[in-house]
């Protein structure tokens, strides 16, 4: 249904652009959310993007649109925007989103925008730009509600009504001491059910889940998901409250991290490549496929080493694809399960042996099932018990070892601080292909005596 609406919207906008029907186009733009317009922009030329962007009257919607654009589309659109109108949009955006956009721009353009912005806004953005992009400090919002511990519930409500009307996440009130150090947190529900004269320190929650400014964004997302909270406070090295990371940013983190993991597991890098040029896409994929190339060469050498055995019993080659395929598939399954478990926090590197042993047992059982099936087919086709037993045992061994490697390698990568998603791509599949071929020919030559 959504795709149908998007298609209709795209066709309508393109048709109105061709006819130069600005009045009707303005009506469509007015009714369309900025996030939906961002999808539309991917199919428009840069001049067309500028026309549509200038028709958006709501500055907030302009900010949403800019924050949702792919990097290439954003850079292309930003080149033709007037500085003053660009600054106006940035000043109305949450500071973390504004910092993210300015961080994408060339240094010269970024400096001009920061100089044009109001001092207060530019100071917040510059502060966020000092943190790493994938850290809690880099994604936090500096606009939050922080009140002293002796503030009463009534005073807190008045403060919400007068001073904090535009705060992005008003569901939590953070309690700080005179130095700004985090002491506790109150929810809006707690605030309205206690007597008006009750100080915050008497009903605040002191067991606060917080992170530091240098905490990795993926760890921040896990905390928000694990404890089912709408925001997590960010403190500096002295425990001074610096900002908060909200649940909408956490959703973006999960989407970004999941996308990166999928791309790494597929062996195509960690950046979106569908909008990149042919040369850049080729350059990104080239090194990732090198492992597959090396694996293929090694497998070729192993098969060549056993050429004499193949010459004597040529039909042995018929089992190579199924043995390599079954091993590769279960290895990919095991590594994908482990990578996902590590990413979601369900697995810990301390659980390495329990996780690996479980996957190995699963691989052994599946290998036993499919080894029996392949052996039966081999017996039916060639009517030779030794060949049937060799093929079945090779499948069993290949799948068991593949499950072992597929689960063990990501866990070891985490232990040495390497992204485990890298292990699921060509690295694991190539190593499993090599081992499967070697196991198969070793079994065949021993059992058949060739």
NUFI-195998 format. One record per residue (C-alpha): x, y, z; residue in one letter. Coordinates in steps of 0.5 Angstrom, whole numbers, padded with zeros to 4 digits, always signed. Layout:
N
XYZa;...
END
This chain:
450
+0000+0000+0000x;+0006+0005+0002x;+0009+0003-0005x;+0003+0005-0009x;+0002+0012-0005x;+0010+0013-0006x;+0009+0011-0014x;+0003+0016-0015x;+0006+0021-0011x;+0012+0021-0015x;+0008+0021-0022x;+0004+0027-0020x;+0010+0031-0018x;+0014+0029-0024x;+0007+0031-0028x;+0006+0038-0025x;+0014+0039-0025x;+0013+0038-0033x;+0007+0043-0033x;+0010+0048-0029x;+0004+0047-0025x;+0006+0051-0018x;+0000+0052-0015x;-0003+0045-0015x;+0005+0042-0014x;+0004+0047-0007x;-0002+0044-0005x;+0001+0037-0006x;+0008+0039-0002x;+0003+0042+0004x;+0000+0035+0005x;+0006+0031+0004x;+0010+0029+0010x;+0018+0031+0010x;+0020+0024+0011x;+0015+0022+0005x;+0018+0028+0001x;+0025+0025+0002x;+0024+0019-0001x;+0021+0023-0007x;+0027+0027-0008x;+0031+0020-0010x;+0028+0020-0016x;+0028+0028-0018x;+0034+0032-0021x;+0037+0037-0017x;+0033+0043-0020x;+0027+0039-0019x;+0029+0038-0012x;+0030+0046-0011x;+0023+0047-0014x;+0020+0042-0009x;+0024+0044-0003x;+0023+0052-0004x;+0015+0050-0004x;+0015+0047+0003x;+0013+0053+0008x;+0013+0049+0014x;+0021+0050+0017x;+0020+0044+0021x;+0018+0040+0015x;+0024+0042+0011x;+0029+0040+0017x;+0025+0033+0017x;+0027+0033+0010x;+0034+0035+0010x;+0035+0030+0016x;+0032+0024+0012x;+0036+0025+0005x;+0042+0020+0003x;+0048+0024+0004x;+0049+0025-0004x;+0042+0028-0005x;+0043+0032+0001x;+0050+0035-0001x;+0047+0036-0008x;+0041+0040-0005x;+0045+0044+0000x;+0050+0047-0006x;+0044+0051-0009x;+0041+0053-0002x;+0041+0060+0000x;+0045+0061+0006x;+0040+0065+0010x;+0034+0060+0009x;+0039+0054+0010x;+0041+0057+0017x;+0034+0058+0019x;+0032+0051+0018x;+0038+0049+0022x;+0036+0053+0028x;+0029+0050+0028x;+0032+0043+0028x;+0034+0039+0034x;+0042+0040+0036x;+0044+0033+0034x;+0040+0033+0027x;+0043+0040+0026x;+0050+0037+0028x;+0049+0031+0024x;+0048+0035+0017x;+0053+0040+0018x;+0058+0035+0019x;+0057+0032+0012x;+0058+0039+0009x;+0065+0041+0007x;+0069+0045+0012x;+0068+0052+0009x;+0061+0051+0008x;+0060+0049+0015x;+0064+0054+0018x;+0060+0060+0014x;+0053+0056+0017x;+0056+0056+0024x;+0058+0063+0024x;+0051+0065+0021x;+0047+0061+0026x;+0045+0065+0033x;+0051+0064+0038x;+0047+0059+0043x;+0045+0055+0037x;+0052+0055+0034x;+0055+0053+0041x;+0051+0047+0042x;+0052+0044+0035x;+0060+0046+0035x;+0060+0042+0042x;+0057+0036+0039x;+0061+0036+0033x;+0067+0035+0038x;+0065+0028+0039x;+0066+0022+0035x;+0060+0021+0030x;+0058+0014+0033x;+0059+0016+0040x;+0053+0018+0045x;+0056+0025+0045x;+0055+0025+0038x;+0048+0023+0038x;+0045+0027+0044x;+0041+0032+0045x;+0043+0038+0049x;+0036+0041+0050x;+0033+0037+0056x;+0030+0039+0063x;+0034+0039+0069x;+0032+0042+0076x;+0035+0042+0082x;+0033+0037+0088x;+0030+0042+0092x;+0025+0044+0087x;+0018+0042+0089x;+0013+0038+0084x;+0009+0045+0083x;+0015+0049+0081x;+0017+0043+0076x;+0010+0044+0073x;+0010+0051+0072x;+0017+0051+0070x;+0015+0046+0064x;+0009+0050+0062x;+0014+0057+0062x;+0021+0055+0060x;+0021+0048+0057x;+0015+0048+0052x;+0020+0046+0046x;+0024+0041+0049x;+0024+0035+0045x;+0023+0030+0050x;+0019+0032+0056x;+0017+0026+0059x;+0023+0026+0064x;+0025+0031+0069x;+0033+0030+0071x;+0035+0032+0078x;+0042+0035+0079x;+0045+0038+0084x;+0048+0045+0084x;+0054+0043+0080x;+0050+0040+0075x;+0051+0033+0077x;+0046+0028+0075x;+0043+0025+0082x;+0036+0022+0079x;+0030+0022+0075x;+0023+0024+0075x;+0017+0022+0070x;+0011+0026+0068x;+0007+0021+0072x;+0011+0021+0078x;+0010+0029+0078x;+0003+0030+0077x;+0001+0024+0083x;+0005+0027+0089x;+0003+0033+0093x;+0005+0040+0090x;+0009+0042+0095x;+0014+0035+0095x;+0021+0036+0093x;+0024+0032+0087x;+0029+0029+0092x;+0023+0025+0096x;+0020+0022+0090x;+0026+0022+0084x;+0029+0015+0082x;+0036+0015+0084x;+0038+0008+0080x;+0039+0012+0074x;+0041+0008+0067x;+0046+0013+0064x;+0052+0013+0059x;+0058+0017+0058x;+0059+0022+0052x;+0064+0017+0049x;+0060+0011+0050x;+0059+0007+0043x;+0052+0009+0040x;+0050+0001+0039x;+0051+0000+0047x;+0047+0006+0048x;+0041+0003+0044x;+0042-0003+0047x;+0041+0000+0054x;+0035+0004+0052x;+0032-0003+0049x;+0034-0007+0055x;+0031-0003+0060x;+0025+0000+0056x;+0026+0007+0057x;+0024+0013+0052x;+0031+0017+0053x;+0038+0016+0057x;+0042+0021+0060x;+0049+0023+0058x;+0054+0025+0063x;+0061+0027+0062x;+0067+0025+0066x;+0065+0029+0072x;+0058+0026+0072x;+0055+0033+0070x;+0049+0032+0065x;+0051+0034+0058x;+0045+0031+0054x;+0040+0026+0053x;+0039+0020+0047x;+0032+0020+0045x;+0028+0013+0043x;+0028+0016+0036x;+0035+0017+0035x;+0036+0010+0038x;+0031+0007+0032x;+0036+0010+0027x;+0042+0007+0031x;+0039+0000+0030x;+0037+0001+0023x;+0044+0004+0021x;+0048-0002+0025x;+0043-0007+0022x;+0044-0004+0015x;+0052-0004+0016x;+0052-0011+0019x;+0048-0014+0013x;+0052-0010+0008x;+0059-0013+0011x;+0056-0020+0012x;+0054-0019+0004x;+0062-0017+0003x;+0060-0010+0000x;+0063-0006+0005x;+0059-0002+0010x;+0056+0004+0006x;+0050+0005+0002x;+0052+0003-0005x;+0046+0003-0009x;+0047+0011-0010x;+0054+0011-0011x;+0058+0011-0018x;+0060+0004-0022x;+0067+0006-0020x;+0066+0007-0013x;+0062+0001-0012x;+0067-0003-0015x;+0072+0000-0011x;+0068-0002-0005x;+0067-0009-0007x;+0074-0011-0009x;+0077-0012-0003x;+0072-0016+0000x;+0072-0021-0005x;+0079-0022-0005x;+0078-0027+0001x;+0073-0031-0004x;+0078-0031-0010x;+0084-0034-0005x;+0079-0039-0002x;+0077-0041-0009x;+0085-0042-0011x;+0086-0046-0005x;+0080-0050-0006x;+0083-0051-0014x;+0090-0053-0011x;+0087-0058-0006x;+0082-0061-0012x;+0088-0061-0017x;+0092-0065-0011x;+0087-0071-0011x;+0087-0071-0019x;+0089-0078-0019x;+0084-0080-0015x;+0078-0076-0019x;+0081-0080-0025x;+0080-0087-0022x;+0073-0085-0020x;+0071-0079-0024x;+0064-0079-0021x;+0067-0077-0014x;+0067-0070-0017x;+0059-0070-0017x;+0059-0069-0010x;+0063-0063-0009x;+0058-0058-0010x;+0053-0061-0005x;+0058-0062+0000x;+0061-0055-0001x;+0054-0052-0001x;+0051-0055+0005x;+0057-0053+0009x;+0057-0046+0007x;+0050-0045+0008x;+0050-0048+0015x;+0056-0044+0017x;+0053-0038+0014x;+0047-0039+0018x;+0051-0040+0025x;+0055-0034+0024x;+0049-0030+0022x;+0045-0032+0029x;+0052-0031+0033x;+0053-0024+0030x;+0045-0022+0031x;+0046-0025+0038x;+0052-0020+0039x;+0049-0014+0036x;+0043-0015+0041x;+0046-0017+0047x;+0043-0024+0047x;+0050-0027+0047x;+0056-0025+0051x;+0063-0026+0049x;+0064-0030+0056x;+0059-0035+0053x;+0063-0037+0047x;+0064-0044+0049x;+0056-0045+0051x;+0054-0042+0044x;+0060-0045+0040x;+0058-0052+0043x;+0051-0051+0042x;+0052-0049+0034x;+0056-0055+0033x;+0051-0060+0036x;+0046-0057+0032x;+0051-0058+0026x;+0052-0065+0027x;+0045-0067+0028x;+0043-0063+0021x;+0049-0066+0018x;+0047-0073+0020x;+0040-0072+0017x;+0043-0069+0011x;+0049-0074+0011x;+0044-0080+0011x;+0040-0077+0005x;+0046-0076+0001x;+0049-0083+0002x;+0042-0086+0001x;+0042-0082-0006x;+0049-0084-0008x;+0048-0092-0006x;+0042-0091-0010x;+0045-0088-0016x;+0052-0092-0016x;+0050-0098-0012x;+0057-0098-0008x;+0057-0098+0000x;+0064-0095+0000x;+0062-0089-0004x;+0055-0088-0001x;+0058-0088+0006x;+0064-0083+0004x;+0059-0078+0001x;+0055-0078+0007x;+0061-0078+0012x;+0063-0072+0008x;+0057-0068+0009x;+0056-0070+0016x;+0064-0067+0017x;+0063-0061+0013x;+0057-0059+0016x;+0059-0060+0023x;+0066-0056+0022x;+0062-0051+0018x;+0057-0050+0024x;+0063-0050+0029x;+0067-0045+0025x;+0061-0040+0023x;+0060-0039+0031x;+0067-0039+0033x;+0070-0034+0029x;+0065-0028+0030x;+0066-0029+0038x;+0074-0029+0037x;+0073-0023+0033x;+0069-0020+0038x;+0075-0022+0043x;+0080-0018+0039x;+0076-0012+0038x;+0074-0013+0031x;+0067-0013+0028x;+0064-0020+0028x;+0060-0018+0022x;+0066-0018+0018x;+0067-0026+0019x;+0060-0028+0016x;+0062-0025+0009x;+0067-0028+0005x;+0072-0030+0010x;+0067-0036+0013x;+0065-0038+0007x;+0071-0039+0003x;+0075-0042+0009x;+0069-0047+0010x;+0069-0049+0002x;+0077-0050+0003x;+0076-0055+0009x;+0070-0058+0006x;+0074-0060+0000x;+0079-0062+0004x;+0075-0067+0009x;+0071-0070+0003x;+0078-0072-0001x;+0081-0074+0005x;+0075-0079+0007x;+0074-0081+0000x;+0082-0083-0001x;+0082-0087+0006x;+0076-0091+0005x;+0076-0092-0002x;+0084-0093-0002x;+0085-0089-0008x;
END
